[in-house]
Each structure stands twice: as C-alpha cells, then as structure tokens.
C-alpha cells in the first residue's frame, strides 16, 4: 500500500487523467519533457511502514469528520438553532440568508471556544511539538478541556440516560464517564437548550401576530394576510429593542 493511502491514490489518478493530455500537447509544442510519475501498490516491508500508512489513513478519516466534530462538540449547534428559530419568529423566510446565519454562528463558536482552544494549545500542542510529552499523553491532555466544556453544558438527566442506555456501572465522578457516553448526552442537552431559548424568542412575536390578527378580524379584513401587516411591527420591535445585541449576549453568556 502507498504511504498516502487509497483515497489520495484515487485523487492523484483522477488528477493525472486531466493533466496527461495537457502535458502531451505542451510537450509537442514547446519540446519540454515531463517527469514520469508512477503509483503502485506493493507489499509492506515492515510493521513501521504499515503503522505509518494506517496513521495517515486515520488522519484523513478525522479530517473528513472534522466538520461534524465542529458542529456537534462545540457551541455551534445551540447557536445555529437559536438563530434559525429567531428568523422563523420574525417571519422573514430568507432574511438573513443562510450564509450569514452560519457565518455568524461559526464566528460566535470561535469566540466562545477560544479559551478551550488556548488551553489545548498550552497543555497539549505546545509540549508535544517541543517533544516534552508523547502523542498519547498529548491526546489525553487535549481531550480534557473539551470534556470539561461538555460537562458544564450537559444536564445530569441526559447524562444518566446515556449511562443507563450504555448499561455500564454508575460512574462515581466525571473521570469515570467515558467520552462516547458524554458526547451524545452533550448533544441532547444542546438541542434542548437551543429549543428552550428559541421558545422564549417566539413569545413577543406571537403576541404581535395575535394582536394584528385580532385587529384585522374586528375591522372585517378577512382576506388581508396578517403576516404581511405584522412583519413591519416585528422588525420595528426587534430593532428598537436592539435584538441582535440581546440575542448574541444571551447566547454567549449561556455558555459561561
């Protein structure tokens, strides 16, 4: 097996499929010789070579799962849920656009997770690059700040549910909780918290919809859409209350 693994071999072959015709044409017109590149699969000569290939394959797998890890193991889920429900409450189907909401959620996630990232850098990455600790110890040190962050946001009820479903002995402290049990408990807690905050955001806008609908009904305007009349009042209320400031502050402080 090549050291780069099967995925990179497939990518290289696909790229060469496009470059070879161009290279032949260039060689015919300019006389420039092109280097010969060959990709092969051979027998592994030692366990170290196999171990390196498996490490590269594992690294590529982790990189492929990186977007999911960023979404599920950080504050991104709660933030994007609240922002999406806020847009629904305002009644603006595509304003702000999805790109703006996701971009804002990513930057807020980076802001909230910055202390965790700094702690991982100081305790795990920097000593590992300086060859002061081993790779396994760096992994354990880097995992601890993330576990502490997830523990602070996880409800005991959700954690107890996952421990019960995993059919493992009841942990005595946080160190006894396995990471594969903590992660789904954290995700469930984040979903619940996000929907709770979204429900609170819906309340004032529902009141506006109710008042507008009652006024239109009393005036006999049955065929006039209430949402069309209520939308300017919702936007006016949101702007006068400095809604984005309140929402962002509530989101950030909910993780502290």
N, C-alpha and C positions, 0 to 999 in steps of 0.2 A: 504493500500500500504506500502511496505517496505520503510525504510528511504533511502536506496540506489537506489531505483527506479527500473523500469523494465529492463533496459539494464544490470545493474550489477547482477540482479537476473538470467537473462539468461546466463550470463557469469559464474556465480557460479554453476549453474546447469550443464552446459557443463563441467566445470572442475571436478565436483563431479562424473560425468559419467565416466571419465577416472580414477579417484583416487579410487573409491569404489572397483573395482576388485583387485587392487594392495593392498589395505588396508586389504581386507579379506584374501588374500594369506599370507600377513605378519602376521596377527593375528593367522592364523593356524600354522605357522612355529615357531614363536617366543613367542606366548602367550601374546602379548602386546595388551591391549584393546584400541580401538579407540573411540574418543569422537563422540557423535551423534550431527549432525548439521541439523537443520530444517529451511526451508524457507517458510514463509506463507504470505498470503495477507489477511489483516483484515480491519475492519472499523476504520476510523480515529476518535480519541477520542477528538480532539480539533483543532482549527484553527492554532495553532502554529505548531503542528505536520504536518499538510498539507502544511503549508508555508515552513517548512524545507525540506520536500520532493520535493516541486517544485523548491526550490533553488538548491538542488543537481541535479535535472534533468536539470535545466538551465545551471549549471556549466558543466555538461557532454556535453551538446549541444555546449557550447562555446569552450570546448576543442576539440570537433570534427571539429569545423570550424576554429581552430587556424591555421592550415597550409594555408588555403585560406586567412586569415587575414594577415598573414606574407607576403604572395605573393603580395596581392593587395594593402595593406595600407602602404607599405614601399617602399624603393628604389629597391626592388628585381626585379620587372617587367622590368624596364628600363635596369638594368644591364644585366639580362639574355638575353634580346632581342639583345642588342649590342654585347654581346659575341657570341651568336648564328649566327648573321649576319657576324661577323668577321670570324668565321670558314667557313662559306659559301664563303666569299670573297677570303679566302686563297685557297679554293678548296680542303681542307682536310676534307673529309666527316665525319670521326670519330676521328680526332685528333685536339685538345684534346678531350678525351672522355666526355660523358655527365656528368658523376660523377664529373669530375674535374671542368667543367664549372659551374655546380650547386653549388659545394662546394665553388668555388671562389666567386660566386655571393652571397652565404649566408654569407661568412666572410666579404665581402665588405659591404653588407647590415648591418651587425652588427657594422661595423666600422662607417658607415655613420649615423646610427640611435642611436649610443651610447649617444650623447648629449640629444636626446629626452628621452631615457630611464632613464638617470640620473635625468633629470628634473621631470619625472613622479615619480621616487623614492623619491626625496626630497620633492615634493609638495603634493603627494597623498599617496604613500605607507607607508612611514615612519610615518607621522602623524596619519594615520589610524591604523597602528599596535600599536602605542602608545596611542590609544583611545582618540586622541585630536579632531578628526573630525568624522562625521558619514559616513556610507557607501555611501549614495547618494552624499555627498559632495566630498568624495574621488574619486568617479566615474567622477564627473564633473571636478575636478582638473586634473585627469589623462587624460581626453579626450582633454583638451585644448592644450597641447604640440603637440599631433598628429594632431589636426586641424590646428595649425599654420604651421606645416611642410607641410601638404597637400595644404594649401593656397599658400605657397611660390612656389610650383611646378605646380599649376593649372592655366591654361590660363583663362582669363576673358571670352573669346569667348565660351569655353567649359562650364564654369560655367553658363553663360547666357543661353546656350542651355538647360541645365538641369532645370534651373528655369522656362524657358518657357514650357518645357515638363511637369513639375510638376504642372503647372497652379496655381502658388502661387504668391502673390504680390511681386513686385520687392524689394529685401532687401536694406535697407539703409546702412548697414555696415556688416562686417563679422559675427558679433554676430547674425544677423538675418538669416543667411544661415543655414539651417538645415543640420545635418550630413548626412542624407540619400540622400541629393542633392549633397553635397560636394564629397562624395566618388566616384560615377560614373564619375563626372567631373574630378577628380584627375586621375582616371584610364585612361580615354580617353587622357588626356594630357600626361601621362606617355607613352602610346603607340605611340603617335605622336612623342614625343621627342626621344624615342628609335629608331624609324624608320628613323628619320632625321639623327641621329648620325651614324646609320648603312649605310645610303646612302653615307655619307662623307667617311666612311671607304672603301666603294666599289670603289671609283673613281680611286685611284692609281693602284689597282689590275686590273681594267678594262683596263687601259692604257697598262699594261703589256700584257694582253691577246690579245689586238688589235695589238700590235707590233709583238708579236710572230706569230700570225696568218698571218699577212702581210708578214713576212719574210718567213714562210713556204710556203705560196702561191706563192711568187716570185721565190722560189727555186724549185717549182714543186712537193713538198712533200705533195700531197693532202690527202694521206691516213695516215699520221702521226698525231695522236691526238694533237692538240695544247695545251690542258690542261696538258698533260704529260710533255711537254717541258717548259711550263710557270710555273709549280709548283715550281721547284727549284729557279727560279728567284724571285718568290713571297716570298718564305721563306727567301731568301738572303736579299731582300729589307726589310722585316719585322724585321729580326734580326739586320741588320746594323742600322736601324732607332730606335732600342730599342722599338719595337712596343708595348710590354706589358706595359712598363713604361708609354708610351704616352696614351694608352687606359685607363689604370687604373687612371691615373691623370685626364684625361678628364672626366671620369665617376664621380669621387669623387668631382671635382670642379664644375661639373654641378649642384650639389645639394647645393652648398654654395652660 
